[in-house]
Amino acid sequence: MKVIGWEKRPETGENYWIIENSWGETWGGNGLANISLGYRELFIDDYAVAAMPKLEKEEKPEEEITPS
């Protein structure tokens, strides 16, 4: 399961996560489902994990020093 976003229900003001499962589009609502935010017993708000890519610093060629 991966969290792909969040929204607020306009009629109730309730916030929820939008999740996608690996079972394909036949699961849930075309492969998506909603889980309410803030339910402590689900622990989703506490244990969400995201990758942070390491960006390599681009090396610049050394400038040539010319004698004056």
GUMARRO-443601 format. One record per residue (C-alpha): x negated, z, y; residue in three letters. Coordinates in nm, 4 decimals. Example, Ala and Ser with C-alpha at 12.3 -4.5 7.8 and 13.67 -1.06 7.14 Angstrom:
BEGIN
{r {-1.2300,0.7800,-0.4500},"ala"},
{r {-1.3670,0.7140,-0.1060},"ser"},
# end
This chain:
BEGIN
{r {0.0000,0.0000,0.0000},"met"},
{r {-0.1240,-0.0723,0.3491},"lys"},
{r {0.0196,0.0235,0.6844},"val"},
{r {0.0568,-0.2890,0.8962},"ile"},
{r {0.2324,-0.1439,1.2011},"gly"},
{r {0.4893,0.0956,1.3413},"trp"},
{r {0.8132,0.0709,1.5356},"glu"},
{r {1.0921,0.2825,1.6786},"lys"},
{r {1.4534,0.2441,1.5695},"arg"},
{r {1.6472,0.1654,1.8898},"pro"},
{r {1.9674,0.3290,1.7654},"glu"},
{r {1.8097,0.6665,1.6699},"thr"},
{r {1.4698,0.6710,1.8436},"gly"},
{r {1.3055,0.7511,1.5080},"glu"},
{r {0.9466,0.6261,1.4650},"asn"},
{r {0.8433,0.4704,1.1354},"tyr"},
{r {0.5478,0.3018,0.9668},"trp"},
{r {0.5823,-0.0568,0.8434},"ile"},
{r {0.4076,-0.0835,0.5069},"ile"},
{r {0.3191,-0.3702,0.2765},"glu"},
{r {0.2757,-0.3295,-0.0976},"asn"},
{r {0.0629,-0.5404,-0.3324},"ser"},
{r {0.3632,-0.6218,-0.5562},"trp"},
{r {0.4578,-0.9310,-0.3551},"gly"},
{r {0.7648,-1.0427,-0.1650},"glu"},
{r {1.0104,-0.9487,-0.4416},"thr"},
{r {0.9539,-0.5787,-0.3633},"trp"},
{r {1.1340,-0.4012,-0.0764},"gly"},
{r {1.2404,-0.6232,0.2135},"gly"},
{r {1.0311,-0.9347,0.1452},"asn"},
{r {0.7349,-0.7191,0.0445},"gly"},
{r {0.7716,-0.4737,0.3354},"leu"},
{r {0.9209,-0.1254,0.3681},"ala"},
{r {0.9606,0.1440,0.6339},"asn"},
{r {0.8458,0.5063,0.6044},"ile"},
{r {0.9437,0.7598,0.8695},"ser"},
{r {0.6578,0.9080,1.0716},"leu"},
{r {0.6061,1.2814,1.0905},"gly"},
{r {0.7273,1.3912,0.7470},"tyr"},
{r {0.4534,1.6381,0.6578},"arg"},
{r {0.5321,1.6310,0.2837},"glu"},
{r {0.4334,1.2617,0.2648},"leu"},
{r {0.0841,1.3234,0.4177},"phe"},
{r {0.0672,0.9621,0.5421},"ile"},
{r {-0.0033,1.0731,0.8991},"asp"},
{r {-0.2886,1.2978,0.7772},"asp"},
{r {-0.4623,1.0684,0.5284},"tyr"},
{r {-0.4465,0.7195,0.6729},"ala"},
{r {-0.7810,0.5410,0.6334},"val"},
{r {-0.9116,0.2345,0.8131},"ala"},
{r {-1.2371,0.0444,0.7838},"ala"},
{r {-1.4666,0.0320,1.0838},"met"},
{r {-1.7039,-0.2644,1.0575},"pro"},
{r {-2.0632,-0.2124,1.1621},"lys"},
{r {-2.1565,-0.4682,1.4227},"leu"},
{r {-2.5172,-0.5732,1.4273},"glu"},
{r {-2.6775,-0.6008,1.7667},"lys"},
{r {-2.7752,-0.9578,1.8344},"glu"},
{r {-3.1470,-0.9915,1.8917},"glu"},
{r {-3.2467,-1.1778,2.2045},"lys"},
{r {-3.5660,-1.3842,2.2018},"pro"},
{r {-3.8414,-1.2267,2.4064},"glu"},
{r {-3.8849,-1.3839,2.7468},"glu"},
{r {-4.2124,-1.5583,2.8028},"glu"},
{r {-4.4246,-1.3978,3.0695},"ile"},
{r {-4.6098,-1.6520,3.2771},"thr"},
{r {-4.9046,-1.5451,3.4927},"pro"},
{r {-4.8488,-1.5785,3.8649},"ser"},
# end
